[in-house]
Amino acid sequence: MLFDLDGVLVDSHHAQLAALAGFATSALGHRVTVADLPAGAATTPREQTLTELGYTGAIDQDGWAAATATATLTVEVFPFVADALAALRAADVATGIVTLRSRQRVEWLLPPGVLDLIDVVVCYEDAAPKPAPDGLLLALDKLGVAPGDAVFIGDMESDMHAARAAGVTPIGSAWGFSDPATLTRAGAVVVLPHTDDLAGTLLSLTGAGRRGT
C-alpha cells in the first residue's frame, strides 16, 4: 500500500501557503500574507504563484529551503495515521511513500515513530516526479510487489494519473488538497471519506488491491 505524503499522511495545507508567503515576503521586500496569495496557490506550481505575486526571478533554493523549514513547524501528522500504519504493519501489509518532497524535507514532516512504520520512501531525487509512474514502480520494486497487487492513496490528480500509468489501483483521499469529484474524474476507483477508522478502511482495500479492481 503506497501513500502520497502531503495532504494524505500530513496536514500541510497551511504550511504550503505559509512557505509561499514567507518566500515572497523576503524576495519582494514587502509583507505578503497567506491571504494575499492567489486562489488555488496550494495546488499551483510555485513558479506560477510567485509570478502572479510579481516575482519573476529564479527561485533561490536556499531561500526556499528556509521558508519551507519554518513553515513545516506547523505541520502535523493526521491523528489517524499512526494507528492505521501500525495496523497495516501488524497485518503484514507492505507500505511505502511516494512524494515530490526531498528526503530531507520528509524527515522534517514525519516524526521517527511514523517513519519507522513505513517500509520504503521514494522522494523527488529518486525518480521522475508524478504524474510519471517511475516513483511508484521504484517503490514497488524495492518492496518486491507487483503493480497489480498494490494501491496508491493520493489527493491530487497527478497521483491518480501516476497510479494508472503504473498499473496500480488509484485511491483518492477526501481529506487532502483536492475535492472528491476532481479525484474521481482523474481516475480514482474510490475516494476514501475522512474517517477516524482509517485502519479498518485501508485493511478492507488490500483484497481489492490484490484483485486489481
N, C-alpha and C positions, 0 to 999 in steps of 0.2 A: 504494500500500500504506500503510494507516493503522495507527498504533500507539497504544495506551494508554501511559502513562508509568510509573507506579508498578507494580512487580511484573512489568513486561514489558521495559522498557529499563533500569530502575534497580532495584537490590536495596534497597528502602526499608522492608521489613517491620519491622525493629527500630527504625528511625528513627520510624516512625509511632507505635509504642508508647512510645518514649522521649519524644516530644513530648507525648503524653498524660500520662505520668508526671511530666514536668517542669512542665507547666502545673498539674496537680493539686497537686503539692507546693507551688508558690507560692500558689495560690488557697486551698488548705485550711489552709496553715500547718503542715503536718507532712509527714514524709517519705513519699512514695508511690513505690514502685519498679515496674518493669515486671512483676515477679512479683505485685504487688498488683492488677493490672488484671483486670477480668472476662474470662472466656473469650470469644474472638472479638472482642476490642477493636479489632483492626487493621481489621476489616471492618464494624464497627458505627458508626453515626453518633456523632460525638464528643460531642454533647449527651447522648445516652443513656448513654454510658460514664461521663461525668463525673457525671451524676445518680446512677448506681449507686455512685459513689465518695463521694457526699454533697454534691456541689457543685450548687447549684440556681440560681445567678445567671446573668445574661447573660455570654457569653464575651467577655472583654476582648480585643479584636483585637490590641492592642499586645503584651499578654502572650502571646497565642497565637503571634504572629509571632516573638517572642523565643525561645519554646520550640522552635518549628519550625526556626528558623535554627540553633540549637545542635544539634538532633537531626540535621539534614541533613549535618552534618560527618562523620557515619559512613556516609553513603550512597555507594555505588559503582555505576558502570555495570557491568552484567553483562559478563563478559570477552569474550563472543562478539558483542556488539552492534556495536562499531565496524567490525569486518570485514564483518558482514552488511550494514550500511548502505552501506559502501563498495562492496560487490559489487552492491547494488541500484542505486547511482548509476552504476556502470560499465555496467550493463545497461540504463540509461535508464528505470528504473522510478521514477516519482514517489513521494515519501514524505511523510507528514505525521504529526503527533502531535495527538491529541485527548485532553485531560486536564482533570480537575477542579482542578488546581493553577492558581494565579495565574501570570501571566507572570514576575513577579519570582522566584517560587519555582522555576519551570522553570530559570531561569538559575542558581539555587543548586544544582540537582541535576545538570545536564548541563554538562560542560566544553565550551568553544567548539569544539574539534575534532569533537565529536559533533554539536553543534547545526548546524554548518556542513554536515553530511551530510543534514539534514532540509530539505525544501522549504517546508513550511508548518507552523506551530504554532498550534493553536486552544486557548485557555485558558478558565478559568472565567468571566472577564469578557467573553468574546467571544460566547457563545451559551448558551442554556438547557442545564443540565447533563444528562449521561446519567442515566437511560435515554432521555431525549428525543433524537431524531435530529439536532437542529439543528447541533450541533458537527461531526458527520461531514459533513453536507450543506454546511456552510460551507467546510470544508477541501477538499471535492471541487470546489466552485465556484471556489475560489481556484486549484486545480490544473488546472481545465478537464477534469475526468474525470467520466464518468457513473457513478452508483452501481453499475450492473451490471458495470462494469469494475474494481471496487475490492474489496479485502478489508480487514477491520479485525481486528487481533490484540489481544485483551484478556484479562484474567484475572479479571474479575468478571461476575456475572450481568447487571449493568446495561450492560456493554459489549456482551454478546450481544444484549440487547433493543434497544439503540440501533442496532446494525448491522442487525438485522432490520427495524426501523422505517424505516431509511434506504434499504432495498433493497440493502444492501452484504453481501457474504458474511462471516459471522461465524466467526472462527478463535480457538480458545482457546489459551492458553499454560499448559502444565503446570508451569512454574517460578514461577508467580505466587502470588497470595493465595488462590485457590480451587482445589479439587481437580477433576480431570478430569470426574468424574461430575456435579458441580454445573454445570460449563460445558456439558456435553452436554445436560443437562436444560434449560438456559437457551437452547439453540438452536445451539450451536457445530456447524458442519459437520464439523470435525475439531479435535482438541486436539493441538497440537504437543508432542512429548516434549522434555525437557531435552536439548539436544544442542550439542556444540561446532561442528557443521557447520550452524549456523542459516542461513548464507548460501545454501547449496545447497538447503535445505528451503524457504526463502522464495522462491527463484527458481522452484522447481518449482510453487509455488502461483500464480504470476502468470497462467499459462494458465487454471487453474481459475477464478481471479477474473474473467477476461475472459469466460468462458462463463457466469458467474453461478451456478455449481454449488455 
